[in-house]
Amino acid sequence: MEQNILTQIFTVKNILIYILAINVFTFLIMGYDKHEAKIGQWRVSEGFLFTLVLLRRWNTAV
């Protein structure tokens, strides 16, 4: 029963949606950070950016 639920959640479609979403989100946040750096405003914390990188790396290991 438990394995059946996991196979319903971790379908190829859901994994691809996750990969697409995290990559688009990371791209947008890094672009925003770059923009803020150019105009000398508040920056996105390095910890948050590294967390996004780890999330992106996790999906390439799947």
Buried (B, 14 or more C-beta within 10 A) or exposed (E): EEEEEEEEEEEEEEEEEBBEEBBEEBEEBBEEBEEEEEEEEEEBEEEEBEEBEEBBEEBEEE
